[in-house]
């Protein structure tokens, strides 16, 4: 006896979902292209603070001294701190 799930025309669920998402993305892009492209400069400006936060990860933020290769502290402005 054959199972009902063994049909040769049945496609995997993930493939059907990907196909549906591709079609939906195409129609959304075609209908809202002007809105999306018009908002793009503002989105890039809003990303600047987020990128700034990620760039300061791991060194303590603004104004903190940084250790050089010999363990000496160097400062952003001003002479040599050796």
mmCIF file of the N, C-alpha and C atoms, coordinates in Angstrom:
data_MODEL
# 
_entry.id   MODEL 
# 
loop_
_atom_site.group_PDB 
_atom_site.id 
_atom_site.type_symbol 
_atom_site.label_atom_id 
_atom_site.label_alt_id 
_atom_site.label_comp_id 
_atom_site.label_asym_id 
_atom_site.label_entity_id 
_atom_site.label_seq_id 
_atom_site.pdbx_PDB_ins_code 
_atom_site.Cartn_x 
_atom_site.Cartn_y 
_atom_site.Cartn_z 
_atom_site.occupancy 
_atom_site.B_iso_or_equiv 
_atom_site.pdbx_formal_charge 
_atom_site.auth_seq_id 
_atom_site.auth_comp_id 
_atom_site.auth_asym_id 
_atom_site.auth_atom_id 
_atom_site.pdbx_PDB_model_num 
ATOM 1   N N  . UNK A 1 1  ? 0.819  -1.178 0.000  1.00 0.00 ? 1  UNK A N  1 
ATOM 2   C CA . UNK A 1 1  ? 0.000  0.000  0.000  1.00 0.00 ? 1  UNK A CA 1 
ATOM 3   C C  . UNK A 1 1  ? 0.871  1.253  0.000  1.00 0.00 ? 1  UNK A C  1 
ATOM 4   N N  . UNK A 1 2  ? 0.542  2.196  -0.868 1.00 0.00 ? 2  UNK A N  1 
ATOM 5   C CA . UNK A 1 2  ? 1.322  3.417  -0.984 1.00 0.00 ? 2  UNK A CA 1 
ATOM 6   C C  . UNK A 1 2  ? 0.805  4.490  -0.045 1.00 0.00 ? 2  UNK A C  1 
ATOM 7   N N  . UNK A 1 3  ? 1.741  5.278  0.474  1.00 0.00 ? 3  UNK A N  1 
ATOM 8   C CA . UNK A 1 3  ? 1.383  6.394  1.345  1.00 0.00 ? 3  UNK A CA 1 
ATOM 9   C C  . UNK A 1 3  ? 0.876  7.550  0.491  1.00 0.00 ? 3  UNK A C  1 
ATOM 10  N N  . UNK A 1 4  ? -0.017 8.355  1.063  1.00 0.00 ? 4  UNK A N  1 
ATOM 11  C CA . UNK A 1 4  ? -0.530 9.524  0.356  1.00 0.00 ? 4  UNK A CA 1 
ATOM 12  C C  . UNK A 1 4  ? 0.527  10.607 0.209  1.00 0.00 ? 4  UNK A C  1 
ATOM 13  N N  . UNK A 1 5  ? 1.560  10.602 1.062  1.00 0.00 ? 5  UNK A N  1 
ATOM 14  C CA . UNK A 1 5  ? 2.616  11.610 1.023  1.00 0.00 ? 5  UNK A CA 1 
ATOM 15  C C  . UNK A 1 5  ? 3.667  11.329 -0.044 1.00 0.00 ? 5  UNK A C  1 
ATOM 16  N N  . UNK A 1 6  ? 3.578  10.232 -0.747 1.00 0.00 ? 6  UNK A N  1 
ATOM 17  C CA . UNK A 1 6  ? 4.603  9.845  -1.703 1.00 0.00 ? 6  UNK A CA 1 
ATOM 18  C C  . UNK A 1 6  ? 4.286  10.316 -3.128 1.00 0.00 ? 6  UNK A C  1 
ATOM 19  N N  . UNK A 1 7  ? 3.494  11.324 -3.277 1.00 0.00 ? 7  UNK A N  1 
ATOM 20  C CA . UNK A 1 7  ? 3.128  11.834 -4.596 1.00 0.00 ? 7  UNK A CA 1 
ATOM 21  C C  . UNK A 1 7  ? 4.335  12.469 -5.285 1.00 0.00 ? 7  UNK A C  1 
ATOM 22  N N  . UNK A 1 8  ? 4.579  12.170 -6.566 1.00 0.00 ? 8  UNK A N  1 
ATOM 23  C CA . UNK A 1 8  ? 5.730  12.742 -7.263 1.00 0.00 ? 8  UNK A CA 1 
ATOM 24  C C  . UNK A 1 8  ? 5.587  14.243 -7.530 1.00 0.00 ? 8  UNK A C  1 
ATOM 25  N N  . UNK A 1 9  ? 4.407  14.791 -7.449 1.00 0.00 ? 9  UNK A N  1 
ATOM 26  C CA . UNK A 1 9  ? 4.187  16.210 -7.715 1.00 0.00 ? 9  UNK A CA 1 
ATOM 27  C C  . UNK A 1 9  ? 4.324  17.073 -6.468 1.00 0.00 ? 9  UNK A C  1 
ATOM 28  N N  . UNK A 1 10 ? 4.486  16.475 -5.314 1.00 0.00 ? 10 UNK A N  1 
ATOM 29  C CA . UNK A 1 10 ? 4.582  17.236 -4.069 1.00 0.00 ? 10 UNK A CA 1 
ATOM 30  C C  . UNK A 1 10 ? 5.965  17.889 -3.954 1.00 0.00 ? 10 UNK A C  1 
ATOM 31  N N  . UNK A 1 11 ? 5.981  19.204 -3.695 1.00 0.00 ? 11 UNK A N  1 
ATOM 32  C CA . UNK A 1 11 ? 7.249  19.918 -3.514 1.00 0.00 ? 11 UNK A CA 1 
ATOM 33  C C  . UNK A 1 11 ? 7.486  20.123 -2.027 1.00 0.00 ? 11 UNK A C  1 
ATOM 34  N N  . UNK A 1 12 ? 8.737  20.233 -1.632 1.00 0.00 ? 12 UNK A N  1 
ATOM 35  C CA . UNK A 1 12 ? 9.009  20.481 -0.210 1.00 0.00 ? 12 UNK A CA 1 
ATOM 36  C C  . UNK A 1 12 ? 8.406  21.816 0.238  1.00 0.00 ? 12 UNK A C  1 
ATOM 37  N N  . UNK A 1 13 ? 8.029  21.864 1.503  1.00 0.00 ? 13 UNK A N  1 
ATOM 38  C CA . UNK A 1 13 ? 7.395  23.056 2.056  1.00 0.00 ? 13 UNK A CA 1 
ATOM 39  C C  . UNK A 1 13 ? 8.334  24.256 1.980  1.00 0.00 ? 13 UNK A C  1 
ATOM 40  N N  . UNK A 1 14 ? 9.632  24.071 2.250  1.00 0.00 ? 14 UNK A N  1 
ATOM 41  C CA . UNK A 1 14 ? 10.565 25.192 2.237  1.00 0.00 ? 14 UNK A CA 1 
ATOM 42  C C  . UNK A 1 14 ? 10.714 25.775 0.836  1.00 0.00 ? 14 UNK A C  1 
ATOM 43  N N  . UNK A 1 15 ? 10.616 24.918 -0.191 1.00 0.00 ? 15 UNK A N  1 
ATOM 44  C CA . UNK A 1 15 ? 10.714 25.413 -1.562 1.00 0.00 ? 15 UNK A CA 1 
ATOM 45  C C  . UNK A 1 15 ? 9.475  26.232 -1.924 1.00 0.00 ? 15 UNK A C  1 
ATOM 46  N N  . UNK A 1 16 ? 8.330  25.779 -1.499 1.00 0.00 ? 16 UNK A N  1 
ATOM 47  C CA . UNK A 1 16 ? 7.093  26.543 -1.726 1.00 0.00 ? 16 UNK A CA 1 
ATOM 48  C C  . UNK A 1 16 ? 7.115  27.872 -0.997 1.00 0.00 ? 16 UNK A C  1 
ATOM 49  N N  . UNK A 1 17 ? 7.649  27.884 0.226  1.00 0.00 ? 17 UNK A N  1 
ATOM 50  C CA . UNK A 1 17 ? 7.749  29.121 0.995  1.00 0.00 ? 17 UNK A CA 1 
ATOM 51  C C  . UNK A 1 17 ? 8.713  30.099 0.333  1.00 0.00 ? 17 UNK A C  1 
ATOM 52  N N  . UNK A 1 18 ? 9.848  29.604 -0.139 1.00 0.00 ? 18 UNK A N  1 
ATOM 53  C CA . UNK A 1 18 ? 10.812 30.471 -0.833 1.00 0.00 ? 18 UNK A CA 1 
ATOM 54  C C  . UNK A 1 18 ? 10.207 31.056 -2.104 1.00 0.00 ? 18 UNK A C  1 
ATOM 55  N N  . UNK A 1 19 ? 9.475  30.259 -2.844 1.00 0.00 ? 19 UNK A N  1 
ATOM 56  C CA . UNK A 1 19 ? 8.827  30.739 -4.057 1.00 0.00 ? 19 UNK A CA 1 
ATOM 57  C C  . UNK A 1 19 ? 7.796  31.817 -3.734 1.00 0.00 ? 19 UNK A C  1 
ATOM 58  N N  . UNK A 1 20 ? 6.986  31.582 -2.707 1.00 0.00 ? 20 UNK A N  1 
ATOM 59  C CA . UNK A 1 20 ? 5.997  32.575 -2.282 1.00 0.00 ? 20 UNK A CA 1 
ATOM 60  C C  . UNK A 1 20 ? 6.664  33.870 -1.850 1.00 0.00 ? 20 UNK A C  1 
ATOM 61  N N  . UNK A 1 21 ? 7.745  33.790 -1.064 1.00 0.00 ? 21 UNK A N  1 
ATOM 62  C CA . UNK A 1 21 ? 8.449  34.992 -0.616 1.00 0.00 ? 21 UNK A CA 1 
ATOM 63  C C  . UNK A 1 21 ? 9.083  35.745 -1.779 1.00 0.00 ? 21 UNK A C  1 
ATOM 64  N N  . UNK A 1 22 ? 9.597  35.030 -2.772 1.00 0.00 ? 22 UNK A N  1 
ATOM 65  C CA . UNK A 1 22 ? 10.182 35.686 -3.939 1.00 0.00 ? 22 UNK A CA 1 
ATOM 66  C C  . UNK A 1 22 ? 9.119  36.458 -4.719 1.00 0.00 ? 22 UNK A C  1 
ATOM 67  N N  . UNK A 1 23 ? 7.965  35.861 -4.909 1.00 0.00 ? 23 UNK A N  1 
ATOM 68  C CA . UNK A 1 23 ? 6.885  36.528 -5.631 1.00 0.00 ? 23 UNK A CA 1 
ATOM 69  C C  . UNK A 1 23 ? 6.375  37.727 -4.844 1.00 0.00 ? 23 UNK A C  1 
ATOM 70  N N  . UNK A 1 24 ? 6.195  37.566 -3.525 1.00 0.00 ? 24 UNK A N  1 
ATOM 71  C CA . UNK A 1 24 ? 5.717  38.668 -2.689 1.00 0.00 ? 24 UNK A CA 1 
ATOM 72  C C  . UNK A 1 24 ? 6.717  39.814 -2.677 1.00 0.00 ? 24 UNK A C  1 
ATOM 73  N N  . UNK A 1 25 ? 8.013  39.498 -2.602 1.00 0.00 ? 25 UNK A N  1 
ATOM 74  C CA . UNK A 1 25 ? 9.047  40.534 -2.617 1.00 0.00 ? 25 UNK A CA 1 
ATOM 75  C C  . UNK A 1 25 ? 9.037  41.288 -3.934 1.00 0.00 ? 25 UNK A C  1 
ATOM 76  N N  . UNK A 1 26 ? 8.871  40.578 -5.041 1.00 0.00 ? 26 UNK A N  1 
ATOM 77  C CA . UNK A 1 26 ? 8.821  41.230 -6.346 1.00 0.00 ? 26 UNK A CA 1 
ATOM 78  C C  . UNK A 1 26 ? 7.672  42.232 -6.418 1.00 0.00 ? 26 UNK A C  1 
ATOM 79  N N  . UNK A 1 27 ? 6.470  41.812 -6.019 1.00 0.00 ? 27 UNK A N  1 
ATOM 80  C CA . UNK A 1 27 ? 5.318  42.709 -6.120 1.00 0.00 ? 27 UNK A CA 1 
ATOM 81  C C  . UNK A 1 27 ? 5.422  43.878 -5.134 1.00 0.00 ? 27 UNK A C  1 
ATOM 82  N N  . UNK A 1 28 ? 5.941  43.638 -3.937 1.00 0.00 ? 28 UNK A N  1 
ATOM 83  C CA . UNK A 1 28 ? 6.132  44.744 -2.996 1.00 0.00 ? 28 UNK A CA 1 
ATOM 84  C C  . UNK A 1 28 ? 7.148  45.751 -3.532 1.00 0.00 ? 28 UNK A C  1 
ATOM 85  N N  . UNK A 1 29 ? 8.234  45.254 -4.128 1.00 0.00 ? 29 UNK A N  1 
ATOM 86  C CA . UNK A 1 29 ? 9.245  46.144 -4.711 1.00 0.00 ? 29 UNK A CA 1 
ATOM 87  C C  . UNK A 1 29 ? 8.639  46.974 -5.849 1.00 0.00 ? 29 UNK A C  1 
ATOM 88  N N  . UNK A 1 30 ? 7.882  46.343 -6.720 1.00 0.00 ? 30 UNK A N  1 
ATOM 89  C CA . UNK A 1 30 ? 7.304  47.056 -7.857 1.00 0.00 ? 30 UNK A CA 1 
ATOM 90  C C  . UNK A 1 30 ? 6.293  48.123 -7.417 1.00 0.00 ? 30 UNK A C  1 
ATOM 91  N N  . UNK A 1 31 ? 5.539  47.851 -6.371 1.00 0.00 ? 31 UNK A N  1 
ATOM 92  C CA . UNK A 1 31 ? 4.524  48.799 -5.924 1.00 0.00 ? 31 UNK A CA 1 
ATOM 93  C C  . UNK A 1 31 ? 5.090  49.912 -5.053 1.00 0.00 ? 31 UNK A C  1 
ATOM 94  N N  . UNK A 1 32 ? 6.176  49.651 -4.325 1.00 0.00 ? 32 UNK A N  1 
ATOM 95  C CA . UNK A 1 32 ? 6.677  50.615 -3.341 1.00 0.00 ? 32 UNK A CA 1 
ATOM 96  C C  . UNK A 1 32 ? 8.108  51.046 -3.596 1.00 0.00 ? 32 UNK A C  1 
ATOM 97  N N  . UNK A 1 33 ? 8.588  50.901 -4.818 1.00 0.00 ? 33 UNK A N  1 
ATOM 98  C CA . UNK A 1 33 ? 9.971  51.232 -5.158 1.00 0.00 ? 33 UNK A CA 1 
ATOM 99  C C  . UNK A 1 33 ? 10.295 52.696 -4.846 1.00 0.00 ? 33 UNK A C  1 
ATOM 100 N N  . UNK A 1 34 ? 9.418  53.600 -5.193 1.00 0.00 ? 34 UNK A N  1 
ATOM 101 C CA . UNK A 1 34 ? 9.669  55.029 -4.968 1.00 0.00 ? 34 UNK A CA 1 
ATOM 102 C C  . UNK A 1 34 ? 9.754  55.348 -3.480 1.00 0.00 ? 34 UNK A C  1 
ATOM 103 N N  . UNK A 1 35 ? 8.905  54.725 -2.670 1.00 0.00 ? 35 UNK A N  1 
ATOM 104 C CA . UNK A 1 35 ? 8.932  54.973 -1.226 1.00 0.00 ? 35 UNK A CA 1 
ATOM 105 C C  . UNK A 1 35 ? 10.210 54.437 -0.595 1.00 0.00 ? 35 UNK A C  1 
ATOM 106 N N  . UNK A 1 36 ? 10.604 53.236 -1.000 1.00 0.00 ? 36 UNK A N  1 
ATOM 107 C CA . UNK A 1 36 ? 11.791 52.604 -0.418 1.00 0.00 ? 36 UNK A CA 1 
ATOM 108 C C  . UNK A 1 36 ? 13.047 53.396 -0.778 1.00 0.00 ? 36 UNK A C  1 
ATOM 109 N N  . UNK A 1 37 ? 13.189 53.750 -2.056 1.00 0.00 ? 37 UNK A N  1 
ATOM 110 C CA . UNK A 1 37 ? 14.376 54.481 -2.484 1.00 0.00 ? 37 UNK A CA 1 
ATOM 111 C C  . UNK A 1 37 ? 14.390 55.900 -1.927 1.00 0.00 ? 37 UNK A C  1 
ATOM 112 N N  . UNK A 1 38 ? 13.207 56.494 -1.713 1.00 0.00 ? 38 UNK A N  1 
ATOM 113 C CA . UNK A 1 38 ? 13.137 57.831 -1.135 1.00 0.00 ? 38 UNK A CA 1 
ATOM 114 C C  . UNK A 1 38 ? 13.540 57.855 0.330  1.00 0.00 ? 38 UNK A C  1 
ATOM 115 N N  . UNK A 1 39 ? 13.311 56.766 1.046  1.00 0.00 ? 39 UNK A N  1 
ATOM 116 C CA . UNK A 1 39 ? 13.642 56.695 2.469  1.00 0.00 ? 39 UNK A CA 1 
ATOM 117 C C  . UNK A 1 39 ? 15.076 56.231 2.707  1.00 0.00 ? 39 UNK A C  1 
ATOM 118 N N  . UNK A 1 40 ? 15.753 55.751 1.689  1.00 0.00 ? 40 UNK A N  1 
ATOM 119 C CA . UNK A 1 40 ? 17.093 55.193 1.851  1.00 0.00 ? 40 UNK A CA 1 
ATOM 120 C C  . UNK A 1 40 ? 18.106 56.164 2.457  1.00 0.00 ? 40 UNK A C  1 
ATOM 121 N N  . UNK A 1 41 ? 18.169 57.441 2.050  1.00 0.00 ? 41 UNK A N  1 
ATOM 122 C CA . UNK A 1 41 ? 19.128 58.355 2.685  1.00 0.00 ? 41 UNK A CA 1 
ATOM 123 C C  . UNK A 1 41 ? 18.878 58.544 4.182  1.00 0.00 ? 41 UNK A C  1 
ATOM 124 N N  . UNK A 1 42 ? 17.603 58.580 4.572  1.00 0.00 ? 42 UNK A N  1 
ATOM 125 C CA . UNK A 1 42 ? 17.280 58.743 5.990  1.00 0.00 ? 42 UNK A CA 1 
ATOM 126 C C  . UNK A 1 42 ? 17.640 57.491 6.792  1.00 0.00 ? 42 UNK A C  1 
ATOM 127 N N  . UNK A 1 43 ? 17.463 56.336 6.194  1.00 0.00 ? 43 UNK A N  1 
ATOM 128 C CA . UNK A 1 43 ? 17.837 55.089 6.862  1.00 0.00 ? 43 UNK A CA 1 
ATOM 129 C C  . UNK A 1 43 ? 19.348 55.045 7.086  1.00 0.00 ? 43 UNK A C  1 
ATOM 130 N N  . UNK A 1 44 ? 20.116 55.482 6.087  1.00 0.00 ? 44 UNK A N  1 
ATOM 131 C CA . UNK A 1 44 ? 21.569 55.499 6.248  1.00 0.00 ? 44 UNK A CA 1 
ATOM 132 C C  . UNK A 1 44 ? 21.989 56.465 7.357  1.00 0.00 ? 44 UNK A C  1 
ATOM 133 N N  . UNK A 1 45 ? 21.330 57.623 7.438  1.00 0.00 ? 45 UNK A N  1 
ATOM 134 C CA . UNK A 1 45 ? 21.647 58.565 8.509  1.00 0.00 ? 45 UNK A CA 1 
ATOM 135 C C  . UNK A 1 45 ? 21.273 58.006 9.883  1.00 0.00 ? 45 UNK A C  1 
ATOM 136 N N  . UNK A 1 46 ? 20.176 57.291 9.966  1.00 0.00 ? 46 UNK A N  1 
ATOM 137 C CA . UNK A 1 46 ? 19.773 56.700 11.240 1.00 0.00 ? 46 UNK A CA 1 
ATOM 138 C C  . UNK A 1 46 ? 20.688 55.552 11.652 1.00 0.00 ? 46 UNK A C  1 
ATOM 139 N N  . UNK A 1 47 ? 21.358 54.924 10.709 1.00 0.00 ? 47 UNK A N  1 
ATOM 140 C CA . UNK A 1 47 ? 22.281 53.838 11.033 1.00 0.00 ? 47 UNK A CA 1 
ATOM 141 C C  . UNK A 1 47 ? 23.600 54.342 11.613 1.00 0.00 ? 47 UNK A C  1 
ATOM 142 N N  . UNK A 1 48 ? 23.926 55.613 11.392 1.00 0.00 ? 48 UNK A N  1 
ATOM 143 C CA . UNK A 1 48 ? 25.207 56.144 11.866 1.00 0.00 ? 48 UNK A CA 1 
ATOM 144 C C  . UNK A 1 48 ? 25.411 55.971 13.380 1.00 0.00 ? 48 UNK A C  1 
ATOM 145 N N  . UNK A 1 49 ? 24.442 56.343 14.240 1.00 0.00 ? 49 UNK A N  1 
ATOM 146 C CA . UNK A 1 49 ? 24.665 56.134 15.678 1.00 0.00 ? 49 UNK A CA 1 
ATOM 147 C C  . UNK A 1 49 ? 24.831 54.658 16.055 1.00 0.00 ? 49 UNK A C  1 
ATOM 148 N N  . UNK A 1 50 ? 24.121 53.790 15.371 1.00 0.00 ? 50 UNK A N  1 
ATOM 149 C CA . UNK A 1 50 ? 24.233 52.359 15.673 1.00 0.00 ? 50 UNK A CA 1 
ATOM 150 C C  . UNK A 1 50 ? 25.625 51.859 15.291 1.00 0.00 ? 50 UNK A C  1 
ATOM 151 N N  . UNK A 1 51 ? 26.111 52.256 14.136 1.00 0.00 ? 51 UNK A N  1 
ATOM 152 C CA . UNK A 1 51 ? 27.454 51.866 13.709 1.00 0.00 ? 51 UNK A CA 1 
ATOM 153 C C  . UNK A 1 51 ? 28.488 52.432 14.673 1.00 0.00 ? 51 UNK A C  1 
ATOM 154 N N  . UNK A 1 52 ? 28.271 53.661 15.146 1.00 0.00 ? 52 UNK A N  1 
ATOM 155 C CA . UNK A 1 52 ? 29.178 54.292 16.104 1.00 0.00 ? 52 UNK A CA 1 
ATOM 156 C C  . UNK A 1 52 ? 29.277 53.461 17.390 1.00 0.00 ? 52 UNK A C  1 
ATOM 157 N N  . UNK A 1 53 ? 28.140 52.976 17.866 1.00 0.00 ? 53 UNK A N  1 
ATOM 158 C CA . UNK A 1 53 ? 28.143 52.149 19.081 1.00 0.00 ? 53 UNK A CA 1 
ATOM 159 C C  . UNK A 1 53 ? 28.932 50.861 18.872 1.00 0.00 ? 53 UNK A C  1 
ATOM 160 N N  . UNK A 1 54 ? 28.764 50.223 17.733 1.00 0.00 ? 54 UNK A N  1 
ATOM 161 C CA . UNK A 1 54 ? 29.475 48.970 17.480 1.00 0.00 ? 54 UNK A CA 1 
ATOM 162 C C  . UNK A 1 54 ? 30.969 49.196 17.290 1.00 0.00 ? 54 UNK A C  1 
ATOM 163 N N  . UNK A 1 55 ? 31.356 50.351 16.757 1.00 0.00 ? 55 UNK A N  1 
ATOM 164 C CA . UNK A 1 55 ? 32.777 50.616 16.550 1.00 0.00 ? 55 UNK A CA 1 
ATOM 165 C C  . UNK A 1 55 ? 33.498 50.857 17.869 1.00 0.00 ? 55 UNK A C  1 
ATOM 166 N N  . UNK A 1 56 ? 32.787 51.357 18.894 1.00 0.00 ? 56 UNK A N  1 
ATOM 167 C CA . UNK A 1 56 ? 33.415 51.626 20.177 1.00 0.00 ? 56 UNK A CA 1 
ATOM 168 C C  . UNK A 1 56 ? 33.374 50.426 21.114 1.00 0.00 ? 56 UNK A C  1 
ATOM 169 N N  . UNK A 1 57 ? 32.908 49.326 20.637 1.00 0.00 ? 57 UNK A N  1 
ATOM 170 C CA . UNK A 1 57 ? 32.833 48.124 21.451 1.00 0.00 ? 57 UNK A CA 1 
ATOM 171 C C  . UNK A 1 57 ? 34.232 47.615 21.758 1.00 0.00 ? 57 UNK A C  1 
ATOM 172 N N  . UNK A 1 58 ? 34.550 47.447 23.020 1.00 0.00 ? 58 UNK A N  1 
ATOM 173 C CA . UNK A 1 58 ? 35.796 46.804 23.391 1.00 0.00 ? 58 UNK A CA 1 
ATOM 174 C C  . UNK A 1 58 ? 36.929 47.724 23.784 1.00 0.00 ? 58 UNK A C  1 
ATOM 175 N N  . UNK A 1 59 ? 36.820 49.045 23.614 1.00 0.00 ? 59 UNK A N  1 
ATOM 176 C CA . UNK A 1 59 ? 37.946 49.877 24.039 1.00 0.00 ? 59 UNK A CA 1 
ATOM 177 C C  . UNK A 1 59 ? 37.543 50.960 25.034 1.00 0.00 ? 59 UNK A C  1 
ATOM 178 N N  . UNK A 1 60 ? 36.347 50.925 25.547 1.00 0.00 ? 60 UNK A N  1 
ATOM 179 C CA . UNK A 1 60 ? 36.002 51.803 26.651 1.00 0.00 ? 60 UNK A CA 1 
ATOM 180 C C  . UNK A 1 60 ? 35.392 53.131 26.286 1.00 0.00 ? 60 UNK A C  1 
ATOM 181 N N  . UNK A 1 61 ? 35.148 53.427 25.043 1.00 0.00 ? 61 UNK A N  1 
ATOM 182 C CA . UNK A 1 61 ? 34.464 54.652 24.669 1.00 0.00 ? 61 UNK A CA 1 
ATOM 183 C C  . UNK A 1 61 ? 35.398 55.823 24.477 1.00 0.00 ? 61 UNK A C  1 
ATOM 184 N N  . UNK A 1 62 ? 34.839 57.030 24.462 1.00 0.00 ? 62 UNK A N  1 
ATOM 185 C CA . UNK A 1 62 ? 35.588 58.256 24.219 1.00 0.00 ? 62 UNK A CA 1 
ATOM 186 C C  . UNK A 1 62 ? 36.463 58.637 25.421 1.00 0.00 ? 62 UNK A C  1 
ATOM 187 N N  . UNK A 1 63 ? 37.608 59.204 25.143 1.00 0.00 ? 63 UNK A N  1 
ATOM 188 C CA . UNK A 1 63 ? 38.457 59.768 26.182 1.00 0.00 ? 63 UNK A CA 1 
ATOM 189 C C  . UNK A 1 63 ? 39.302 58.775 26.953 1.00 0.00 ? 63 UNK A C  1 
ATOM 190 N N  . UNK A 1 64 ? 39.103 57.509 26.733 1.00 0.00 ? 64 UNK A N  1 
ATOM 191 C CA . UNK A 1 64 ? 39.898 56.518 27.462 1.00 0.00 ? 64 UNK A CA 1 
ATOM 192 C C  . UNK A 1 64 ? 41.259 56.380 26.792 1.00 0.00 ? 64 UNK A C  1 
ATOM 193 N N  . UNK A 1 65 ? 42.297 56.239 27.597 1.00 0.00 ? 65 UNK A N  1 
ATOM 194 C CA . UNK A 1 65 ? 43.638 56.028 27.040 1.00 0.00 ? 65 UNK A CA 1 
ATOM 195 C C  . UNK A 1 65 ? 43.744 54.636 26.470 1.00 0.00 ? 65 UNK A C  1 
ATOM 196 N N  . UNK A 1 66 ? 44.601 54.489 25.492 1.00 0.00 ? 66 UNK A N  1 
ATOM 197 C CA . UNK A 1 66 ? 44.803 53.192 24.857 1.00 0.00 ? 66 UNK A CA 1 
ATOM 198 C C  . UNK A 1 66 ? 46.210 52.722 25.147 1.00 0.00 ? 66 UNK A C  1 
ATOM 199 N N  . UNK A 1 67 ? 46.350 51.454 25.391 1.00 0.00 ? 67 UNK A N  1 
ATOM 200 C CA . UNK A 1 67 ? 47.673 50.903 25.639 1.00 0.00 ? 67 UNK A CA 1 
ATOM 201 C C  . UNK A 1 67 ? 48.381 50.661 24.321 1.00 0.00 ? 67 UNK A C  1 
ATOM 202 N N  . UNK A 1 68 ? 49.615 51.081 24.259 1.00 0.00 ? 68 UNK A N  1 
ATOM 203 C CA . UNK A 1 68 ? 50.433 50.834 23.080 1.00 0.00 ? 68 UNK A CA 1 
ATOM 204 C C  . UNK A 1 68 ? 51.048 49.459 23.166 1.00 0.00 ? 68 UNK A C  1 
ATOM 205 N N  . UNK A 1 69 ? 51.928 49.110 22.243 1.00 0.00 ? 69 UNK A N  1 
ATOM 206 C CA . UNK A 1 69 ? 52.531 47.787 22.246 1.00 0.00 ? 69 UNK A CA 1 
ATOM 207 C C  . UNK A 1 69 ? 53.418 47.519 23.461 1.00 0.00 ? 69 UNK A C  1 
ATOM 208 N N  . UNK A 1 70 ? 54.018 48.571 24.053 1.00 0.00 ? 70 UNK A N  1 
ATOM 209 C CA . UNK A 1 70 ? 54.878 48.374 25.222 1.00 0.00 ? 70 UNK A CA 1 
ATOM 210 C C  . UNK A 1 70 ? 54.111 48.552 26.530 1.00 0.00 ? 70 UNK A C  1 
ATOM 211 N N  . UNK A 1 71 ? 52.798 48.729 26.458 1.00 0.00 ? 71 UNK A N  1 
ATOM 212 C CA . UNK A 1 71 ? 52.025 48.918 27.676 1.00 0.00 ? 71 UNK A CA 1 
ATOM 213 C C  . UNK A 1 71 ? 51.941 50.366 28.111 1.00 0.00 ? 71 UNK A C  1 
ATOM 214 N N  . UNK A 1 72 ? 52.547 51.298 27.379 1.00 0.00 ? 72 UNK A N  1 
ATOM 215 C CA . UNK A 1 72 ? 52.460 52.713 27.705 1.00 0.00 ? 72 UNK A CA 1 
ATOM 216 C C  . UNK A 1 72 ? 51.108 53.252 27.269 1.00 0.00 ? 72 UNK A C  1 
ATOM 217 N N  . UNK A 1 73 ? 50.645 54.241 27.982 1.00 0.00 ? 73 UNK A N  1 
ATOM 218 C CA . UNK A 1 73 ? 49.378 54.862 27.621 1.00 0.00 ? 73 UNK A CA 1 
ATOM 219 C C  . UNK A 1 73 ? 49.643 56.002 26.662 1.00 0.00 ? 73 UNK A C  1 
ATOM 220 N N  . UNK A 1 74 ? 48.926 56.010 25.555 1.00 0.00 ? 74 UNK A N  1 
ATOM 221 C CA . UNK A 1 74 ? 49.049 57.131 24.639 1.00 0.00 ? 74 UNK A CA 1 
ATOM 222 C C  . UNK A 1 74 ? 47.702 57.831 24.554 1.00 0.00 ? 74 UNK A C  1 
ATOM 223 N N  . UNK A 1 75 ? 47.720 59.096 24.275 1.00 0.00 ? 75 UNK A N  1 
ATOM 224 C CA . UNK A 1 75 ? 46.502 59.898 24.227 1.00 0.00 ? 75 UNK A CA 1 
ATOM 225 C C  . UNK A 1 75 ? 46.264 60.343 22.797 1.00 0.00 ? 75 UNK A C  1 
ATOM 226 N N  . UNK A 1 76 ? 44.992 60.677 22.510 1.00 0.00 ? 76 UNK A N  1 
ATOM 227 C CA . UNK A 1 76 ? 44.616 61.073 21.158 1.00 0.00 ? 76 UNK A CA 1 
ATOM 228 C C  . UNK A 1 76 ? 45.305 62.383 20.757 1.00 0.00 ? 76 UNK A C  1 
ATOM 229 N N  . UNK A 1 77 ? 45.328 63.353 21.629 1.00 0.00 ? 77 UNK A N  1 
ATOM 230 C CA . UNK A 1 77 ? 45.896 64.660 21.286 1.00 0.00 ? 77 UNK A CA 1 
ATOM 231 C C  . UNK A 1 77 ? 47.072 64.957 22.217 1.00 0.00 ? 77 UNK A C  1 
ATOM 232 N N  . UNK A 1 78 ? 48.028 65.650 21.730 1.00 0.00 ? 78 UNK A N  1 
ATOM 233 C CA . UNK A 1 78 ? 49.150 66.030 22.584 1.00 0.00 ? 78 UNK A CA 1 
ATOM 234 C C  . UNK A 1 78 ? 50.367 65.142 22.365 1.00 0.00 ? 78 UNK A C  1 
ATOM 235 N N  . UNK A 1 79 ? 51.409 65.453 23.047 1.00 0.00 ? 79 UNK A N  1 
ATOM 236 C CA . UNK A 1 79 ? 52.729 64.840 22.847 1.00 0.00 ? 79 UNK A CA 1 
ATOM 237 C C  . UNK A 1 79 ? 52.803 63.390 23.218 1.00 0.00 ? 79 UNK A C  1 
ATOM 238 N N  . UNK A 1 80 ? 54.019 62.957 23.436 1.00 0.00 ? 80 UNK A N  1 
ATOM 239 C CA . UNK A 1 80 ? 54.334 61.572 23.725 1.00 0.00 ? 80 UNK A CA 1 
ATOM 240 C C  . UNK A 1 80 ? 54.162 61.311 25.214 1.00 0.00 ? 80 UNK A C  1 
ATOM 241 N N  . UNK A 1 81 ? 53.443 60.257 25.575 1.00 0.00 ? 81 UNK A N  1 
ATOM 242 C CA . UNK A 1 81 ? 53.194 59.942 26.987 1.00 0.00 ? 81 UNK A CA 1 
ATOM 243 C C  . UNK A 1 81 ? 54.168 58.908 27.520 1.00 0.00 ? 81 UNK A C  1 
ATOM 244 N N  . UNK A 1 82 ? 55.279 58.678 26.865 1.00 0.00 ? 82 UNK A N  1 
ATOM 245 C CA . UNK A 1 82 ? 56.223 57.637 27.286 1.00 0.00 ? 82 UNK A CA 1 
ATOM 246 C C  . UNK A 1 82 ? 56.882 57.963 28.598 1.00 0.00 ? 82 UNK A C  1 
# 
